[in-house]
Amino acid sequence: PTTDPLGAFEERESVVRSYCRAFPAVFAAARGSTIFAEDGVEYVDFFCGAGALNYGHNHEHIRRRVIDHLERDGLVHALDCYTPAKRDFLERFGQEVLEPRGLSHRVQFCGSTGTDAVEAALKLARKHTGRAKVIAFSGAYHGVSRGSLAATADLGLRKAAGVPLDEVAFVPFPVGPQGGFPSVALIERMLTDDLSGVELPAAVILEVVQMEGGVYRFPDADLRALRELCDRHGIVLIVDEIQAGCGRTGDFFSFERAGIVPDLVTVSKSISGLGLPMSILLIREGMDSWDSGDHPGTFRGNQLAFVAACAALDLWQRPEFLATARDGARLLRDFWRDNPLPGVEVRCEGHAAGIDLTAVGGRAAANAVVSRCFERGLVVESTGRGKAVVKLLPALNMDLAVLRAGCELIRDAVRSVLP
Ligand code: PMP
């Protein structure tokens, strides 16, 4: 550009824009875990498009498949019609992801964003049970449309709705900054007391690992107890895997470790591998209570996303990919265990880490860390309560030396802001 490179954004783009304010560069190209800005500066990506790029940017194998599809004049848009690309995805996702985990779920294509899948899940749970209310957890993030926002706990985001969002009741997440909480026992108490004022809900929705909430994991035993409670009361259990899934928190699905089977599972972000929009709802056997045409949408299935998603599944068959992912998660955990910082709690779950600065400066400290990292060529964001948690989301296949160097850079940035 001949004029101010940010001028068009500042003058023409809505003030609602947000991430770009923390990262005031024009990102022009990217490969793997490196982003190239227009001004020639390179950044290491510890953000992964808010969890949408678990395999890094422009993975050679994935993008090659997408380019081949376009060169063959494969369809790009097909509403929800039958296409070979969708068939391949359904077959492979079934055989390679669902069946080996003992999951017999059907797949509903929901549109483009995670929010779309959550909307569909809440609506289906209501249709299936004939009930309206939903229980969610403090710290939850499920989206920003009318229905999904009702299940999102962030009061700042809720304020923007302008209407009551009272169909969802919140229960404290069983782990958090104020310690443990008997969440499942509380729900049980409320549901078995006819003077509790709490109606039997259609669904309970949760993230097994709360990511926007600051990287907290719902304990396995509590999750099993919640599954059992939902069975007993005929409540639909919805697990939101939009950010924690696709390998981000260790297993392919964050609920696997607890050995439970959710009724509905929302998946988006990294499922397409290349960052293409894709959003799916997994529906347990006996729960597919839709009538045909109940939940339409123009963009229910971007064919390029199906192609990319199949190519991403190829990676899970490669021993070197699995080894790098396993070693990277271990490196992340060991690095933060071996580099403790006074007053700073670090929570690691697979390839996610939350560096909690609540006790050492809170939001201002986290902002300072994000800016310092950016100045030194690393992109990372802050989240959680008071936006006081610096959240690391490196690609699952990030080179281990780059991962270590990035962690050192972040550690030094945290050190430099400590009181
Ligand atoms: N659920 C979770 C757990 C998320 O992390 C997000 C996005 N951060 C959403 C839902 C909403 O997804 P999207 O922004 O794609 O609508």
Residues whose N, C-alpha, C, O or C-beta is under 5 A from the ligand:
A	BS01	PMP	T113 G114 T115 Y141 H142 G143 E207 D240 I242 Q243
